[in-house]
């Protein structure tokens, strides 16, 4: 198709049903689903930072609630058709001021 797209997030290898934990204390901004990344959760970390987790199932949080660092918020799901070549994975995207940033600079 001669169509190319830069992925604004990273794909972290995982197994189906692995727990997904909040990276920091955060407010749940959105819980939703789309064709590309499946079920997802968006967290507000404060200071204009947000993270988006995709490829989820068994989501345990609701919009507007607070979560603590390390709290399990969901489990890893089977990959969507967009990510079958990568295998089972957790989609992780981080933004600052609504612009994608490299999450590897922030993860420990």
Secondary structure in CASP SS format (residue, H / E / C, confidence):
PFRMAT SS
TARGET T0000
AUTHOR 0000-0000-0000
METHOD secondary structure of the structure
MODEL  1
X C 1.00
X C 1.00
X C 1.00
X C 1.00
X C 1.00
X C 1.00
X C 1.00
X C 1.00
X C 1.00
X E 1.00
X E 1.00
X E 1.00
X E 1.00
X C 1.00
X C 1.00
X C 1.00
X C 1.00
X C 1.00
X E 1.00
X E 1.00
X E 1.00
X C 1.00
X C 1.00
X C 1.00
X C 1.00
X E 1.00
X E 1.00
X E 1.00
X E 1.00
X E 1.00
X E 1.00
X E 1.00
X E 1.00
X E 1.00
X C 1.00
X C 1.00
X C 1.00
X E 1.00
X E 1.00
X E 1.00
X E 1.00
X E 1.00
X E 1.00
X E 1.00
X E 1.00
X E 1.00
X C 1.00
X C 1.00
X E 1.00
X E 1.00
X E 1.00
X E 1.00
X E 1.00
X E 1.00
X E 1.00
X E 1.00
X E 1.00
X C 1.00
X C 1.00
X C 1.00
X C 1.00
X C 1.00
X C 1.00
X C 1.00
X C 1.00
X E 1.00
X E 1.00
X C 1.00
X C 1.00
X C 1.00
X C 1.00
X E 1.00
X E 1.00
X E 1.00
X E 1.00
X E 1.00
X C 1.00
X C 1.00
X C 1.00
X C 1.00
X H 1.00
X H 1.00
X H 1.00
X C 1.00
X C 1.00
X C 1.00
X C 1.00
X C 1.00
X E 1.00
X E 1.00
X E 1.00
X E 1.00
X E 1.00
X E 1.00
X E 1.00
X E 1.00
X C 1.00
X C 1.00
X E 1.00
X E 1.00
X E 1.00
X C 1.00
X H 1.00
X H 1.00
X H 1.00
X C 1.00
X C 1.00
X C 1.00
END
